[in-house]
Amino acid sequence: MLGEPDRWDRGVSRIVMPFCLYNRPLTMFLDLNADVGESFGAYSMGNDTGLMRSITSASIAAGFHAGDPTVLRDTIRLAKMHGVAVGAHPGFPDLAGFGRREMRVTPQEAEDFVLYQVAAVAGVALAGGTRLRHVKPHGALYNMAARDPALAAAIARGVAAIDRSLVLYGLPDSELLNAGRAAGLRVAAEGFADRAYAPDGSLAARSRPGSVIQDPALVVSRAIRMVKEQLVIAVDGSALTIRVDTICVHGDTPGAGTLAAELRAGLESAGVTVKAIGDHG
């Protein structure tokens, strides 16, 4: 775990808890991350340049669901230029489906393709004069690992085989974070200000209308509420307690660069210090 034990071990609950835990308030630090480097070949995806001006951590595609070697290297250079922490964003080998289709793989296959992708990003980062800081699985791999202990453990093993100091991102109170802790990794609970939540704390299916939230004012208010009240409203109107260390802006959300800028400004105006995980003091 990162930092103080009562700060970084986060979860989701249907019961709203008070803001002050353990008889003292939480320190108001937050990492702001985005999924980037998802262009490949002649195909352009997202606004990485705009995002890098506001985010503190970048989860960079490693070529399986998106990205290619040139895009990977260019994105790492861009992150370094803006002082943004570099992370790996491994996904299923599914370019056609952008890694958002569930695939049935064995734990050994998952461990191997996660290790392969994380190693690629780590190696290119090292060649570019920086280092890998975190790993965040992509799309269907991320969502499946939230509930599948065997898949989660395989991902954690692949990450730990590269570097046990890496931070593994995942949904609060998920099997992925449990597996990361068991593998000796540091973990960070991730919230999504631009995505709707199901009543069980998982992300609402993208096929559901309104699953991706594009109204900047609503995104900002949801993020502030996640951090200051540890609360998000699910699609059925129920209140979920959600304690997060990092909030994601999806790179392929329309207007993502502007959205990230407004999100960071809103958080800072609300008294939240936005820093990369590991930079929290």
C-alpha positions in Angstrom: 0.0 0.0 0.0 1.0 3.6 -0.5 1.5 6.1 2.2 -0.5 5.8 5.5 -2.4 2.5 6.0 -5.7 4.3 6.5 -5.2 6.5 3.4 -4.5 4.0 0.6 -6.6 0.9 1.3 -9.8 1.9 -0.3 -13.1 0.3 -1.1 -16.8 0.7 -2.2 -19.8 0.3 0.0 -23.5 0.8 -0.2 -23.4 2.4 3.2 -22.4 6.0 3.3 -19.6 6.5 5.8 -18.6 9.8 7.4 -15.8 11.9 5.8 -13.7 11.8 9.0 -12.3 8.2 9.4 -10.4 7.0 12.4 -11.3 10.3 14.1 -9.3 12.5 11.7 -9.8 13.9 8.2 -8.2 12.4 5.2 -5.4 14.3 3.5 -6.8 15.8 0.3 -4.4 14.4 -2.3 -5.5 13.0 -5.7 -3.9 11.6 -8.8 -5.5 12.5 -12.1 -4.8 9.9 -14.8 -5.8 9.3 -18.4 -5.6 6.4 -20.9 -3.3 7.7 -23.7 -1.1 6.5 -26.6 -4.0 4.7 -28.2 -3.5 5.9 -31.8 -1.8 3.4 -34.1 -0.6 3.4 -37.7 -2.8 5.8 -39.7 -5.5 5.9 -37.0 -5.6 8.8 -34.5 -7.3 8.4 -31.1 -7.8 10.9 -28.4 -6.1 14.2 -27.6 -3.0 13.2 -25.8 -1.3 16.6 -26.1 -4.3 18.4 -24.5 -4.5 15.8 -21.7 -0.9 16.0 -20.8 -1.3 19.6 -19.8 -3.6 18.7 -16.9 -3.1 15.0 -15.9 -0.5 13.8 -13.4 -0.3 10.1 -14.6 -0.5 8.6 -18.1 -1.6 5.0 -18.7 0.0 4.3 -22.1 -1.2 1.6 -24.5 1.3 -1.2 -25.3 0.1 -2.3 -28.7 -2.4 -5.1 -27.9 -5.7 -3.1 -27.8 -4.2 0.0 -29.3 -0.9 1.9 -29.8 2.2 0.9 -31.8 5.9 1.3 -31.1 6.2 4.8 -32.6 3.1 6.0 -30.7 4.4 4.5 -27.5 7.8 6.2 -27.8 6.2 9.5 -28.7 3.7 9.4 -25.9 6.4 8.7 -23.3 8.4 11.6 -24.6 5.3 13.8 -24.4 4.7 12.6 -20.8 8.2 13.3 -19.8 8.1 16.8 -21.3 5.0 17.7 -19.2 6.3 16.0 -16.0 3.6 13.4 -16.1 4.2 10.0 -14.5 4.4 7.1 -17.0 2.2 4.0 -16.6 1.5 0.9 -18.7 -2.0 0.1 -20.0 -2.0 -3.6 -21.0 -5.1 -5.0 -22.6 -6.5 -8.1 -24.3 -4.9 -8.8 -27.8 -7.9 -7.2 -29.5 -7.2 -4.3 -31.8 -10.4 -4.7 -33.7 -12.5 -4.5 -30.5 -10.3 -1.9 -28.8 -9.9 -4.3 -25.9 -13.4 -3.8 -24.8 -14.6 -7.3 -25.7 -14.4 -10.0 -23.1 -12.0 -12.8 -24.0 -11.5 -16.2 -22.4 -7.9 -16.8 -21.6 -6.0 -19.0 -19.2 -4.3 -17.4 -16.2 -0.9 -18.3 -17.7 -1.8 -16.5 -21.0 -3.0 -13.5 -19.1 0.1 -13.4 -17.0 2.3 -13.7 -20.0 0.7 -11.0 -22.2 0.5 -8.6 -19.3 4.2 -9.1 -18.5 5.0 -8.7 -22.2 3.2 -5.3 -22.5 4.4 -3.9 -19.2 8.0 -4.8 -20.1 7.6 -3.0 -23.5 6.4 0.2 -21.8 9.1 -0.1 -19.1 11.8 -0.6 -21.6 10.8 2.3 -23.9 10.4 4.5 -20.8 13.9 3.6 -19.7 15.3 4.3 -23.1 13.6 7.7 -23.0 15.2 8.7 -19.7 12.2 8.1 -17.4 10.8 5.1 -15.5 7.5 3.2 -15.3 5.5 4.1 -12.2 2.2 2.2 -12.5 0.2 -0.4 -14.3 -3.5 -0.1 -15.2 -5.2 -2.9 -17.1 -7.5 -1.8 -20.0 -11.1 -2.2 -20.8 -12.5 -5.7 -20.6 -9.4 -7.0 -18.9 -9.7 -4.4 -16.1 -13.4 -5.1 -15.6 -13.1 -8.9 -15.7 -10.2 -8.8 -13.2 -12.3 -6.7 -10.8 -14.4 -9.8 -10.2 -12.3 -12.8 -11.2 -9.7 -13.8 -8.6 -7.7 -16.1 -10.9 -7.4 -13.5 -13.7 -6.6 -10.7 -11.1 -3.8 -12.9 -9.6 -2.4 -13.6 -13.1 -2.2 -9.8 -13.8 -0.6 -9.1 -10.5 2.0 -11.8 -11.1 2.8 -10.4 -14.5 3.3 -6.9 -13.0 5.3 -8.1 -10.0 7.6 -10.0 -12.3 8.8 -6.7 -13.8 9.0 -4.6 -10.6 7.3 -4.9 -7.2 7.5 -1.2 -6.6 5.0 -0.6 -9.4 1.5 0.7 -8.4 -1.4 -1.4 -9.6 -4.6 0.6 -10.4 -8.0 -1.0 -10.1 -11.6 -0.5 -9.0 -12.0 0.0 -5.2 -12.8 -3.1 -3.3 -12.0 -5.3 -6.3 -10.3 -8.6 -6.8 -7.6 -6.9 -8.8 -6.5 -4.7 -5.8 -6.7 -7.8 -3.5 -4.4 -9.7 -5.9 -2.0 -6.7 -6.1 -1.7 -6.6 -2.3 -1.2 -10.4 -2.1 1.6 -10.1 -4.7 3.4 -7.5 -2.7 2.5 -4.6 -5.0 1.3 -1.1 -4.0 -2.2 -0.5 -5.1 -4.4 2.5 -5.9 -8.2 2.6 -6.0 -9.5 4.3 -9.1 -12.6 6.4 -9.7 -14.2 7.5 -13.0 -15.8 10.9 -13.1 -16.8 10.5 -16.7 -18.4 7.1 -16.4 -21.7 6.0 -14.8 -21.7 3.4 -12.0 -23.8 0.3 -11.5 -25.4 -0.2 -8.1 -22.7 -2.8 -7.2 -19.9 -0.3 -7.7 -18.8 -1.6 -11.1 -18.9 0.6 -14.2 -22.1 0.7 -16.1 -21.9 -1.1 -19.5 -21.0 1.3 -22.3 -24.0 0.0 -24.2 -26.2 1.7 -21.6 -27.4 5.2 -22.6 -25.6 7.8 -20.4 -22.8 5.4 -19.4 -20.2 8.0 -20.6 -20.7 11.4 -19.1 -19.7 14.3 -21.3 -21.1 17.3 -19.4 -17.9 19.0 -17.9 -19.8 20.6 -15.0 -21.3 17.2 -14.0 -17.9 15.4 -14.3 -16.3 18.0 -12.1 -19.0 17.9 -9.5 -18.9 14.1 -9.4 -15.1 14.1 -8.9 -15.2 16.6 -6.1 -17.9 14.6 -4.4 -15.9 11.4 -4.7 -12.9 13.0 -3.0 -14.6 15.2 -0.4 -17.6 13.1 0.5 -16.5 9.7 -0.8 -19.8 9.4 -2.5 -21.1 8.7 -6.0 -24.7 8.2 -7.2 -25.3 5.0 -9.2 -27.6 4.7 -12.2 -30.5 3.5 -10.0 -30.2 6.6 -7.8 -28.5 4.7 -4.9 -25.6 6.3 -3.0 -22.3 4.4 -3.1 -19.4 5.1 -0.8 -16.3 5.2 -2.9 -12.8 6.0 -1.6 -10.4 6.7 -4.4 -6.7 7.6 -4.8 -6.8 8.4 -8.5 -9.5 9.6 -11.0 -9.5 8.7 -14.7 -10.4 10.8 -17.7 -10.8 8.6 -20.8 -8.6 9.7 -23.7 -11.3 8.9 -26.2 -14.1 10.8 -24.4 -15.0 13.8 -26.7 -13.3 17.0 -25.6 -11.1 15.0 -23.2 -8.4 17.7 -23.1 -10.7 20.4 -22.1 -12.5 18.1 -19.7 -9.2 17.2 -17.9 -8.3 20.9 -17.6 -11.7 21.8 -16.1 -11.5 18.7 -13.8 -8.1 19.7 -12.4 -9.1 23.3 -12.0 -12.3 22.3 -10.2 -10.5 19.9 -7.9 -7.8 22.4 -7.0 -10.5 25.1 -6.4 -12.1 22.7 -3.9 -8.9 22.3 -2.0 -7.7 19.1 -3.5 -3.9 18.8 -4.2 -3.5 17.0 -7.6 -0.3 15.0 -7.7 1.0 11.8 -9.2 0.9 8.8 -6.9 4.3 8.5 -5.2 4.6 12.3 -5.1 2.2 12.7 -2.2 3.7 14.3 0.8 
